[in-house]
Amino acid sequence: MKINLKAPAKVNLFLEITGKRPDGYHNLETIMQTISLYDELSFELSESAIELECSDKNLASDESNIVFKAAKVLKERYGVKAGVKIFLKKEIPTGAGLGGGSSDAAAALKALVKIWKLNIEKEELQNIASKLGADVPFFLTGGTALCEAIGDIVTPLKAIEGIGIVLVNPGFGVPTAGVYKKIKFPLTNQRKINKIKTLICDGSFNTKDAFDSCFNRLEEFVLPDYPQIAEIKQVLTQLGCASLMSGSGATVYGIFESASQLKNIQFKLSEYPWKTWTVHSVL
């Protein structure tokens, strides 16, 4: 038996920190959106062992890899005797704020439930996902969703379909843990999620609204230390995009309106050494 799955990247349309928890993590409110940039994974039933191979040889393929962890958790928790051979083809850059590893882990959970014929309730799978990583529960469903607590409480929202997005990555990653360590309370000008949430739920969110309603608190802790990321955001803004850093960086995205605007954006971005993708929102 063999299963092939695509694991989509995400962007954060809104991200605000609401407090620090006793366990050292931060509570947040964020709206995440899956996009049409994918890692690809194949799963093949085998006799007993978990085997993982990655197209990116810089990535570990042992128990430190979140995909391997996902398989190991299911195998041990449910006493699975069978094994699996997993091949991970990486397209989503790592340390980019696009959720690639979390999406891969969610894809592994979904595939292995089928390939190992496990009878797991949705809520139970969500709990397993949250222990693997804060963003993993979101990727079990994808689309457009409000994510709260550390990001693991997921409420699906009305889908935002077909919005055009340019992703720009400077070619390096930003360590997430280091960004969160820089957060100091109280935060100034706390932003409310109500406006963008209402627009999405009403089905009226569009490119123009994005200028006023998209927000990422983590920019103030990342941009001063990473001038290249700040420059990307500035260039996209000058090109008429609603632009925002995704997650804790390093990727910045711009929402564009038309094919003619996209052509102008692509021409300008070709002057820089950054890596770019043109994608759209997906369910």
Protein Blocks (a to p, Z undefined) as FASTA:
>chain_A
ZZdddddddddfbdcdfbdcfkopacddddddddfbdcdddddddfkbccdddfblmbcc
bfklmklmmmmmmmmmnopabdcddddddfbdghklnommmmmmmmmmmmmmmmnopacd
fklmmmmmmmnomklmmmmngmjdddehjopaccdddddehiacddddehiacdfklmmm
mpccddehiacfklmmmmmmnopacfklmmmmgccfklmmmmmmmmmlmmmmmmmmmnop
acddehjbjadcdddfbfklmmmmmmmmmmpcbdcddddddZZ
